[in-house]
């Protein structure tokens, strides 16, 4: 699975992230928005999710 980036777009007042259905980081951002959570940057999130930094090196 690819990590992805924060490429957002807006439509009718809603925020969407490119590739959120197939990449980890945009999917995480979507989940945060839907659940009222503050998101972490990829750098900080990598430290909070074991193995994420290693996955990022594979892309």
PARO-912523 format. One line per 4 residues: number of its first residue (from 1); for each residue z, x, y of N, C-alpha, C, O. Coordinates in nm, 3 decimals. Example, Ala and Ser with C-alpha at 12.3 -4.5 7.8 and 13.67 -1.06 7.14 Angstrom:
1	0.780,1.319,-0.569,0.780,1.230,-0.450,0.780,1.320,-0.330,0.846,1.424,-0.332 ~ 0.708,1.285,-0.225,0.714,1.367,-0.106,0.787,1.290,0.003,0.804,1.341,0.114
END
This chain:
1	0.000,0.086,-0.118,0.000,0.000,0.000,0.000,0.089,0.124,0.073,0.188,0.130 ~ -0.082,0.054,0.219,-0.087,0.128,0.345,0.025,0.083,0.439,0.070,-0.032,0.432 ~ 0.068,0.172,0.525,0.174,0.141,0.620,0.122,0.053,0.733,0.181,-0.051,0.762 ~ 0.012,0.092,0.798,-0.046,0.013,0.906,0.009,0.048,1.042,0.092,0.138,1.056
5	-0.038,-0.024,1.143,0.002,0.001,1.282,0.034,-0.131,1.351,0.018,-0.239,1.294 ~ 0.081,-0.120,1.475,0.120,-0.238,1.552,0.006,-0.280,1.644,0.018,-0.270,1.767 ~ -0.103,-0.327,1.587,-0.215,-0.379,1.666,-0.198,-0.529,1.677,-0.231,-0.604,1.584 ~ -0.147,-0.573,1.790,-0.117,-0.716,1.805,-0.224,-0.786,1.887,-0.292,-0.725,1.969
9	-0.238,-0.915,1.862,-0.322,-1.001,1.943,-0.251,-1.134,1.958,-0.166,-1.171,1.877 ~ -0.288,-1.206,2.062,-0.223,-1.335,2.092,-0.326,-1.447,2.090,-0.440,-1.431,2.134 ~ -0.282,-1.559,2.038,-0.367,-1.676,2.031,-0.281,-1.800,2.049,-0.187,-1.822,1.972 ~ -0.311,-1.879,2.149,-0.235,-2.001,2.179,-0.086,-1.974,2.193,-0.003,-2.053,2.148
13	-0.051,-1.861,2.255,0.088,-1.827,2.280,0.161,-1.761,2.165,0.275,-1.718,2.180 ~ 0.096,-1.751,2.050,0.159,-1.688,1.933,0.112,-1.543,1.921,0.000,-1.510,1.961 ~ 0.196,-1.458,1.867,0.163,-1.317,1.847,0.129,-1.294,1.700,0.202,-1.337,1.611 ~ 0.018,-1.226,1.676,-0.027,-1.192,1.541,-0.050,-1.042,1.535,-0.078,-0.979,1.636
17	-0.039,-0.986,1.415,-0.061,-0.843,1.395,-0.175,-0.824,1.297,-0.180,-0.885,1.191 ~ -0.268,-0.736,1.336,-0.383,-0.707,1.252,-0.338,-0.653,1.116,-0.251,-0.566,1.109 ~ -0.396,-0.704,1.010,-0.370,-0.663,0.872,-0.229,-0.696,0.824,-0.179,-0.632,0.731 ~ -0.162,-0.794,0.885,-0.025,-0.825,0.843,-0.019,-0.883,0.701,0.088,-0.887,0.641
21	-0.132,-0.926,0.649,-0.135,-0.980,0.513,-0.154,-0.871,0.407,-0.145,-0.899,0.287 ~ -0.181,-0.746,0.451,-0.209,-0.643,0.352,-0.144,-0.507,0.381,-0.155,-0.415,0.300 ~ -0.077,-0.493,0.494,-0.014,-0.364,0.528,0.133,-0.385,0.561,0.172,-0.486,0.619 ~ 0.213,-0.288,0.525,0.358,-0.300,0.530,0.413,-0.320,0.672,0.487,-0.416,0.695
25	0.380,-0.231,0.766,0.442,-0.238,0.899,0.404,-0.365,0.976,0.493,-0.429,1.031 ~ 0.276,-0.405,0.982,0.245,-0.531,1.050,0.308,-0.652,0.982,0.343,-0.749,1.049 ~ 0.321,-0.648,0.850,0.388,-0.757,0.779,0.535,-0.764,0.818,0.589,-0.872,0.838 ~ 0.599,-0.649,0.829,0.738,-0.640,0.873,0.754,-0.696,1.014,0.850,-0.769,1.041
29	0.661,-0.662,1.105,0.668,-0.713,1.242,0.656,-0.864,1.246,0.726,-0.931,1.321 ~ 0.567,-0.918,1.164,0.551,-1.064,1.155,0.681,-1.127,1.104,0.726,-1.227,1.159 ~ 0.740,-1.069,1.000,0.866,-1.121,0.946,0.975,-1.120,1.053,1.049,-1.217,1.067 ~ 0.986,-1.010,1.128,1.088,-1.001,1.234,1.070,-1.114,1.335,1.167,-1.180,1.373
33	0.946,-1.136,1.378,0.919,-1.242,1.475,0.954,-1.380,1.423,1.007,-1.463,1.496 ~ 0.924,-1.405,1.297,0.951,-1.535,1.237,1.098,-1.559,1.210,1.142,-1.673,1.198 ~ 1.177,-1.451,1.199,1.318,-1.463,1.163,1.412,-1.423,1.275,1.532,-1.406,1.252 ~ 1.358,-1.407,1.397,1.443,-1.377,1.511,1.511,-1.241,1.505,1.619,-1.223,1.561
37	1.449,-1.146,1.438,1.506,-1.012,1.425,1.436,-0.916,1.519,1.318,-0.932,1.550 ~ 1.510,-0.816,1.565,1.451,-0.711,1.648,1.389,-0.607,1.554,1.453,-0.562,1.459 ~ 1.264,-0.571,1.581,1.199,-0.475,1.493,1.231,-0.331,1.530,1.269,-0.302,1.644 ~ 1.215,-0.243,1.435,1.234,-0.100,1.453,1.096,-0.035,1.461,1.000,-0.085,1.401
41	1.086,0.074,1.534,0.959,0.147,1.536,0.934,0.205,1.398,1.026,0.213,1.316 ~ 0.811,0.245,1.371,0.782,0.305,1.241,0.868,0.428,1.217,0.911,0.452,1.105 ~ 0.894,0.506,1.321,0.975,0.627,1.306,1.117,0.594,1.264,1.170,0.655,1.171 ~ 1.180,0.498,1.333,1.318,0.459,1.298,1.320,0.378,1.170,1.412,0.393,1.089
45	1.221,0.294,1.150,1.217,0.212,1.029,1.201,0.298,0.905,1.254,0.265,0.799 ~ 1.128,0.407,0.919,1.109,0.498,0.806,1.239,0.555,0.757,1.257,0.576,0.637 ~ 1.331,0.580,0.849,1.461,0.633,0.809,1.545,0.525,0.742,1.630,0.555,0.658 ~ 1.522,0.399,0.778,1.602,0.289,0.724,1.551,0.240,0.589,1.625,0.177,0.514
49	1.426,0.269,0.556,1.366,0.223,0.431,1.341,0.345,0.343,1.251,0.424,0.372 ~ 1.417,0.362,0.237,1.400,0.479,0.151,1.258,0.490,0.097,1.202,0.392,0.046 ~ 1.200,0.608,0.109,1.065,0.632,0.057,0.954,0.599,0.153,0.838,0.633,0.126 ~ 0.982,0.534,0.266,0.875,0.495,0.358,0.806,0.615,0.419,0.684,0.615,0.434
53	0.881,0.716,0.455,0.818,0.835,0.514,0.725,0.903,0.413,0.620,0.955,0.452 ~ 0.762,0.904,0.287,0.676,0.964,0.185,0.548,0.883,0.168,0.440,0.940,0.152 ~ 0.559,0.750,0.170,0.440,0.666,0.163,0.347,0.690,0.279,0.225,0.693,0.262 ~ 0.402,0.707,0.397,0.322,0.730,0.517,0.242,0.859,0.506,0.132,0.868,0.560
57	0.294,0.959,0.438,0.224,1.087,0.421,0.104,1.074,0.330,0.014,1.158,0.336 ~ 0.099,0.973,0.246,-0.010,0.955,0.151,-0.136,0.899,0.212,-0.244,0.911,0.154 ~ -0.125,0.837,0.330,-0.245,0.774,0.386,-0.340,0.871,0.447,-0.445,0.831,0.498
END
